[in-house]
């Protein structure tokens, strides 16, 4: 006796619709079918690890209902069973959170065997079954959903997450998957919740010990009323999100103060030289996470130069030119602008400073514009000795900046 084929919308699309949020993608579960039948109807197979197909017209994903059984550590250590006799309820049972285990049939009826709708209303992330602990990526997803929706973690789910950390399941996470979830978490409206969730279960110390090490490290209250370096970092990433900055800027915001975790205890709460110490830590973290080159490079520049940029109005013209040179601002002015965004987020990401102005950004952009306007070719043609060209161009840029600063000073005193 054949099983009737039924198709259900599942997961994020159903969840977001219930929350009144737009949903970009729709995922579908097909119950009662086979790979051969799907191909015969024009669906294109795309899944390597389990049977997933693209609709011939909409190109949305349709997956055969399946069950999963743990066979090894990590998020790939599963044996998959997909057949016409797998029910919708069995498929939903393998999902991570109750809010993602809601299905909707063709008539609009909701199937909610794990009470996900109640958890949506209560703002709770709760695991569907004990099998949650078989996939360490789910810890990262919990953190991301917490950042996106502002939901709390159910106590029993948090306990399970802590067990996953203590038993080493998190150690099986591959860098590419960590970076993927970290990138998404940073791009949420409140990224601090992502890191708070990871820290609450102990995963942050395993995945990003450089960031976790900032918590509990003091700073001078005069400049940082929030005192704690970790809290400051979370305030900075939230400010970057509030201003809708790009991923590169948000990663730089996250890592700008890593050097403070390496400050010798004897000199706390001061952090002299933390910028240089931070560069090596940024490079180490970026390499381990397989961060993009753009994220790594901006984070490295921010760690190294945010202190100089905060003191921009005090810098001599020659120091400003060296800053531009070190940041490759002549060729990459758009990246330099991102560097200034990260520094502005750093300045605002302090208790009581959320609305503070950051004139250093416009000041340096104005100086960069006048320095880039120097005609290097004309300067070069005026040099009889070609070996003196670099120094002459630098001198011309310094002069241009000094002239502009004097003009601004005169207009300010007028």
N, C-alpha and C positions, 0 to 999 in steps of 0.2 A: 504493500500500500504506500503510495507516494505521499510525501509531506508537502502541503501547500506552501508556495513561496510567499513570504511576507517581507516587506521592506519597512524599516523604521529609521527615523532621524534620531541620532543619539549624541550624547556628549555636550560639547561646548555650545553648539547652536541652540539646543533646547535650553540649556542653562541660561545663556545670555538672553534668550527671548523671555524667559520667566523673570529675569532681572530688569527687563525693559531696555536692554543694551543692543546695539547693532551687532550683527555677526557676519564676518567676512566669508567664512567657509561653512559648509555643511558636511557632516560625516554621516554615512548611512550604513546600517547593518542589514544584511540579507540573510534571512532565515529560511532554510529548506532548499537551498540551491547548491550547485556544484561548480567548480571552475570551468568544466566543459560547457555547462549550460550558460554561464555568464559570457564566455567567449562567443558562443553561438548567437547570442543576442547583440553582439557588437561591442561588448565591454573590453577594454584593453587591460591586460594583466600588468601590474607594475610592482607588486609586492615580492620581495625576495624571501623574507622570513615567514610570511603568512599571506593567504590569498586576498589581495586587495586589487580592485579594478577601477579604471576611470570610465565614467559614463560616456557613451559615444557622442553626446551633444553638449552636456553641461561641463564635462570633465571633472566633476566632483567625485570624491572617493567613495566607493562601495566595497565594504569588507564582508566576507562571509562570516557568519557567527562562529565563534571559536572559544575554546578553553585553552588554558596555559598551565603547564606544570614545570616547577623549578627543577633544573638539572645541574646548574653550576652558579657560581657567584657572578654578580654583575647584571647589567640590564639586558644582556643578550643570552643569558644562560637559561633559556626556556625551551620546552618542547611544546609545540602547538598542535592542537587537534581541531580541524575544521571539517565539518561534515553536515549533511542535511538534518541529522538528528540532534544537533546542538540547538538548544532553545535560546530565546532572547534572554530569559532570566539567567541562564548559565553564562551568556556573554557579558551581561551587566555585572555579574558577580566578580569578574576579573578586573574591573575598573578600579581606579585609585580612590576617588572620593565619592561620597553619596551624591554630591551636587553634580557630578559628571556621570552618574549612573541612572539617568532619567531618559526614557525613550518616548517618542511620539509616533503614532501610527498614521496611516494615510487619512484617517477621518479626524485627526487632531486629538485623539485620546492620549492621555499621558499614562505611561507605565512607570511606576515609581516603587519598586519592591524594597528599596533600602531607605525610604523616607528622606530623599534628597530635597524635596520641596520644603519640608519643615526645616531642614538645615539651612537652605537658602534664606528663608525668612528670618531665621535666628542668627544668620551670619557666622556659621560654624563650618569649619573644614573637618570632616570626619571620615576615616577610612572605611571602605566597604567591608573588607574581610581581613583576617589575619595574614592573608597572602600579600598584603601591602608591603610587608617587610622583605619581600623577595626581590624588590626592584629599588635600588638606592636612588635612582633618578626621582622617585616620588618625593623624597625629602626636598629636593630642589624645586619640584613642582608645587609642593606645599608652600614653600617660601615665596614663590612667584605669585601664587593665587592670593596669599596673604597681602602681598604688596599691591596687587591689582584691585582686590575687592575690599580690603580692610577687614577680612574675616579673622576670627580667632581660631586657634587649633584646639580641637576637642582634647581634653586631658588624656583620654586613653590613646588617642592618636599621637600626641606628643610623647607619651611614655614609649610607644612603639618606635618612634623615630629615635629616641635616645638609645633604645636597645640596639637599633641598627648601627648606630655610631659605635657603641661600646663593643659590639661583636665583630667589627671590622667590615661590615657590608659596604660602608661608605668608601672604604679604601679601594673598592673595585671600580669606582667611577672613572671613566676615561676623560682626559682633558677636553676633548672636543665637545662632549656632552655637557661638561661643567660650564665651559665658555658659552655654549648656546643658551643655557638656562640663566647664567649670570647676565648675559647681554640683554635677555628679555626682562629679567628682574630690574636691571638698571633703567630700562625704558618705561617702567611702570610709573604711575602717578606718584606713588610714595615708596621709592626704592628702599628707604630705611627699614621698612617692614621685612623686606627680603632678608636683610642681614640680621635683624633682630630674631627672626624665626630660626635661621641657621644657628645663631648663637645660643638660642634657648634650648636646642637639643644637642649642642656640642659639635655640630657639623662644621661650623665656621673655623674652629681651631684645626680641623683636619684638612679642610679644603683650601682655606686662605689664612694660614697662621699669621702672615704678615699683617693682615687687617685685624684679626682677633687680638693680636698683641698690643693694639692701641688702647684697648679698654682697660681702665684702671690706671693709666699713665697720666699724671697731672700736668697742667700748664699754668702759667701765671694768671691768676684771676683778673688782674688788671686788663689784660688783653683778651682773655677767654673766660667770661663769667661762668660758662658751662664747665670749665676746668678739665673735665675728662676728654682725652684725645679721641677716644672712640666715639663718644657722643658728638663731639665736634665734627668728625668725619661723616656721621649719619646726617647731621644738619646740613653739611655742604652738599652731599649728593641729593638731598631733598630740595635744596635751593636750585641746583642745576636742573632738576626735573620740573620744578615750578616755573622755571624760565624756558622750558622746552628746548634745552640744549641737546646737541647731538650725542650719540653714544660715546664718541671719543672724549668729549668734554666730561661726561658723567664718569667714565672710567678714570680720567685724570683727577676728578674731584675725589673719587674713592681712594686713590693711592697717593695723593699729594703729600701727605704727612707720614708716610711709612717710616721715615727715618727717626721719628720721635719715639717709636717703640724700642729703638736701639740706643737711646740716650743713656749714658751711665747714671746709675742711681744717685751717685754722689752729687751730681750737678742739677738734679731735678728741683724745682719744676721748669728750669730754663732748658732750652734745647739748641744751644749754639752748634752750628754745623749740621743740623738735621737734614738740610737740603742735600748736601753731598752724600750723606749716609743713605738717604732715601733713594737715590738713583740706582744703586746696586740692587736694592730690594725690589724696586719697580721692575728692573730687568729680569730678576729671578722669578718673580710672580708671573710676569707676562709670558716668559718662556714656558713655565710649567703649565699655564692655562692655555697655551697656544693662542694668545690674544692676537688680534690683527696687528699688522705693522703700524697702521695709523693710530690705533689705540695705544700701543706700546710707546711710540715716538712722542705723542702729545703728553702722555703720562710722565715720561722721562723728563721732558722739558719743564713741565709744571712742577715736578718734585724739585728740580734743580734751581729754577729761577723764580718761583713764586715770591720768595722773600725780597728779591731785587725789584720785582714789579710792584710789590706793595710800597716800596720806598722810591718809586719812580721820580717823584718831584725833587728828591734829594740827590739824584744821580747826576754826575757830570756828563757832558755831551759825549766824551770819549767812552764812558762806561755804557751809555745808551747804545752807541754804535756797536760796541762789542756784544751787547745783548742781542741786538738785531742780527749780527753776524752769527752768533752761536745758535740762534733759533732759526737760521736760514730764512729770515723774514724778507730778504730781498726777492727770493724766488717763491716763497710760500706765505704771502701776506694773509691768505685766508686761514692758514693754520695758526699764524701768530694771533689773529683775532680770536680763534678758539682758545688759545693759551690765556688770553685776557679774560675770556668768559669763565674759565676755570678759576682764575685768580679772584674774579669778582664774586663767584660763588663761595670761595674760601673766606672772603671778607664778610659776606653777609651771613654765612653759616655759623653764627655765634649768638649766644643768648642775648637778646635785646638789640641785635644788629640787622635784623631781617630787611629793614627798609633803608639801610644806610646807602648813601651814594658812593660810587666808586669812580671818581674822576680820573684815576690813573689810566683807565682804559682809553678814554678819548684823548687824553694827553699823549700817550705813547702812539696811538694811531695817527695823531696829527704830526708827531715827530717823524714817524715812519714815512708818512706821505711826502714830507719835504725832503727827507734823505733819499728816498727812491726817485725823486724828481731830478736829482743831480745827474747831469749828462756825463756818464762815465766815459763815453766815447770821446767827447770833447776834451775831458781832462786828460785822457790817454794821448790824444794828438798833441797836447801841449807839453808832453814829457819827452825830452831828448833821450834820456836814458830809460829804456823800456822796463828796466828792473825797478824803477821807482813808481811805476803806475799804480800798483795796489795801495801803496802808502799815500799817494796823491789823491786817489779816489776816496780813501778813508778820510783824509784831511778835509776834502771838499764836503763830505757828508757831515763831519763834525762841525764845520763852519756853518753849514746850512741850519743845523739844529741849534747852534749857539745864537745865530741871528734870529731865529723864530722865538727862542726863549726870551731874548732881550726885548723883542717887539711885544710879546705877551706881558712881560713884566712892566713895560712902559704904559701899555694900555690898562693894565690892572691898577697902576698907581695914578692914572689920570683922574 
